[in-house]
């Protein structure tokens, strides 16, 4: 199967909730891949969360302000109260990145979403593509970055991505 031709179709989806976070993490492989985070949190609510106690945890207000510099037609925006893609990324270890974005980390920059109690009650999905399942794929940061950027060029820019 050609990875580049099928990148927007083959996502594995994991609904995420705060109470089952540790158990859910076990369903995410410790393999290289690309991922996206979807939610029904309104953009206006994200803007309320600026500076965080841990400097490694992303300032969500700053992320929104950066993405607001792009014209509307390039961004992924919420339709009504539906879920929408707010973040895309890549990692050599999908499980580790899942935990960092939802639980937090002291070692790397991340969203640390569930450290903000207000965000726990919304709907969340973590979707990922394990790249090693594709014939001829050999992991490298360059290849993962290319695939993530190619995908963003197809779908638009997520509001919590600033680069």
SVG drawing of the C-alpha trace seen along z (x, -y; Angstrom):
<svg xmlns="http://www.w3.org/2000/svg" viewBox="-23 -37 39 41">
<polyline fill="none" stroke="black" stroke-width="0.4" points="0.0,0.0 1.4,-3.4 1.6,-5.5 1.5,-8.9 -1.6,-8.1 -3.4,-6.7 -2.3,-9.0 -5.7,-10.6 -7.6,-7.4 -5.9,-4.9 -6.2,-6.4 -6.6,-4.2 -8.9,-6.0 -8.9,-6.0 -11.6,-7.9 -9.9,-9.4 -11.2,-10.3 -9.5,-11.3 -10.6,-8.4 -9.2,-5.7 -6.1,-7.5 -3.5,-5.0 -5.4,-2.0 -6.0,-3.7 -2.3,-4.5 -1.7,-0.7 -3.7,-0.7 -1.3,-3.0 1.8,-1.3 5.4,-2.3 6.2,-2.7 6.9,-5.6 4.0,-7.4 2.0,-10.4 -1.0,-11.4 -3.8,-14.0 -5.9,-15.1 -9.6,-15.9 -12.0,-17.5 -15.2,-19.5 -13.6,-22.2 -14.4,-25.6 -11.5,-27.7 -12.6,-30.5 -12.1,-28.2 -8.5,-27.3 -7.7,-31.0 -8.3,-31.1 -5.3,-29.0 -2.1,-30.9 1.0,-30.4 1.3,-27.1 3.1,-26.1 5.5,-23.9 7.2,-25.9 7.4,-22.7 3.6,-22.6 2.4,-24.6 0.7,-28.0 -2.6,-27.3 -3.5,-31.0 -0.1,-31.6 -0.7,-28.6 -4.1,-30.0 -2.7,-33.5 0.0,-32.1 -2.4,-30.1 -4.7,-33.1 -2.0,-34.8 -3.0,-32.4 -6.0,-33.3 -9.2,-31.5 -9.2,-29.4 -6.0,-27.6 -7.1,-26.7 -9.2,-23.9 -12.1,-25.4 -14.9,-23.9 -18.2,-23.4 -21.0,-24.0 -20.1,-21.9 -18.6,-19.0 -15.2,-17.6 -12.4,-19.0 -8.6,-18.4 -6.8,-20.8 -3.3,-19.3 -1.2,-17.1 2.2,-15.7 4.7,-12.9 6.8,-10.8 9.2,-7.9 7.0,-6.6 3.3,-7.2 2.4,-5.9 4.9,-8.3 3.5,-11.3 -0.1,-10.3 0.7,-10.4 2.6,-13.7 -0.2,-15.5 -2.9,-14.3 -1.1,-13.8 2.0,-16.0 5.7,-15.6 8.6,-17.2 11.0,-16.4 9.5,-17.7 7.1,-20.3 3.5,-19.1 -0.1,-20.1 -0.7,-18.4 -4.4,-18.8 -5.9,-16.9 -3.8,-19.0 -6.5,-21.6 -9.5,-20.3 -12.0,-22.3 -10.8,-20.4 -11.5,-16.9 -15.2,-17.0 -15.1,-17.5 -14.8,-14.8 -11.4,-13.8 -10.0,-11.4 -6.4,-10.4 -5.9,-9.1 -2.7,-7.7 -1.0,-5.9 1.8,-3.4 4.2,-4.0 6.1,-0.8 3.1,1.1 3.8,-0.3 6.1,1.5 9.5,-0.2 9.1,-2.6 12.3,-3.2 11.8,-5.6 13.5,-8.9 12.5,-12.3 12.8,-13.8 10.3,-11.3 7.8,-11.7 8.0,-15.5 7.5,-15.4 4.4,-13.1 2.9,-15.4 3.5,-18.5 2.1,-16.9 -1.0,-15.9 -1.4,-19.4 -1.2,-20.8 -4.2,-18.6 -6.4,-19.2 -5.5,-22.7 -3.7,-24.1 -4.8,-22.9 -5.4,-25.7 -3.0,-24.4 0.0,-24.1 2.4,-27.0 5.0,-25.4"/>
</svg>
